[in-house]
């Protein structure tokens, strides 16, 4: 889930640490949390798939839902990465 930005603070060039709005989280922390969520979804899907293969999974539909959620989360992560790399490449190709 993406939390709304309540306020934005400007960092000066003299500070080396990122500034965060009061009560907010840094961008790197948000990325870390999102990637941990994707990792958790994939691990959950794998464990449920192994349980299904072992015959201990109680419900096939839950296993399929978990696998679909993990696949969608991973696809979204890859697309966000692709957009970030594309934006970086566009910035680097700009002439100043």
KADAZI-V871608 format. One record per residue. SS is DSSP state (h for helix, s for strand, l for the rest). PHI is phi in whole degrees, -180 to 180 (none if undefined). Layout:
ss = <SS	SS>
phi = <PHI	PHI>
//
This chain:
ss = <l	l	l	l	l	l	l	l	l	l	l	l	l	l	l	l	l	l	l	l	l	l	l	l	l	l	h	h	h	h	h	h	h	h	h	h	h	h	h	h	h	h	h	h	h	h	h	h	h	h	h	h	h	h	l	l	l	l	l	h	h	h	h	h	h	h	h	h	h	h	h	h	h	h	h	h	h	h	h	h	h	h	h	h	h	h	h	h	h	h	h	h	h	l	l	l>
phi = <none	-98	-84	-71	-86	-83	-154	-119	-113	-96	-92	-86	-71	-74	-89	-95	-95	-70	-96	-129	-61	-59	83	-102	-119	-76	-62	-65	-68	-64	-64	-61	-64	-66	-68	-66	-65	-65	-61	-65	-64	-68	-64	-63	-64	-65	-67	-70	-65	-67	-65	-66	-66	-81	86	-104	-74	-75	-147	-66	-64	-66	-65	-69	-64	-64	-66	-68	-63	-65	-64	-65	-63	-68	-62	-63	-62	-65	-67	-64	-62	-61	-67	-66	-66	-63	-64	-62	-63	-65	-65	-72	-87	-70	-94	-101>
//
